Amino acid sequence: MFAYDLEPPPPGPTLTDTRPSGVFGLELDFATRDEQWLPDAELVDAAVGFDRLIAWASARQSAVLA
């Protein structure tokens, strides 16, 4: 089998499609430590990730308060 016969591996999870959790919050924090060096696309991904984390935390809070 030659290298050109192989399919590239599927892309790994990104900040926009990782399941929100407490660990995900830490990953977001670490990934955006030096936001001034991040390309625009990664900044947008991080913003989407933070929105997803906020929605997840709000849903968990609502479940606890119910």
C-alpha positions in Angstrom: 0.0 0.0 0.0 1.3 3.4 -1.0 0.9 6.6 1.0 -1.1 8.2 -1.7 -3.6 5.2 -1.5 -4.5 6.1 2.1 -7.3 8.5 3.0 -6.4 11.3 5.4 -7.7 10.8 8.9 -10.9 12.5 9.8 -10.4 15.9 11.5 -10.4 15.8 15.3 -12.9 17.6 17.5 -12.8 21.4 17.5 -14.0 24.0 19.9 -17.2 24.2 18.0 -18.1 20.5 18.1 -16.7 19.3 21.4 -19.4 18.3 23.9 -19.5 21.0 26.6 -18.4 20.0 30.1 -16.2 21.3 32.9 -13.2 19.9 31.2 -14.2 21.6 28.0 -14.3 24.9 29.9 -10.6 24.3 30.9 -9.7 23.4 27.3 -11.3 26.7 26.1 -9.5 28.6 28.8 -6.1 27.0 27.8 -6.7 27.4 24.1 -7.5 31.1 24.4 -4.7 32.1 26.8 -2.9 34.2 24.3 -5.9 35.3 22.1 -3.8 38.0 20.4 -1.9 35.3 18.6 -4.9 33.3 17.4 -6.1 33.5 13.8 -9.5 35.0 13.2 -11.1 31.5 12.5 -9.9 30.2 15.8 -11.2 33.2 17.6 -14.6 32.6 16.1 -14.4 28.9 17.0 -13.6 29.9 20.6 -16.5 32.3 20.7 -18.9 29.6 19.6 -17.3 27.2 22.1 -17.9 29.7 24.9 -21.5 30.2 23.8 -22.0 26.5 23.9 -20.4 26.2 27.3 -22.7 29.0 28.7 -25.8 27.3 27.3 -24.7 24.0 28.8 -24.0 25.6 32.2 -27.4 27.4 32.1 -29.2 24.1 31.3 -27.4 22.3 34.1 -28.2 25.2 36.5 -31.9 25.0 35.5 -32.0 21.2 36.1 -30.5 21.7 39.5 -32.9 24.4 40.5 -35.9 22.4 39.2 
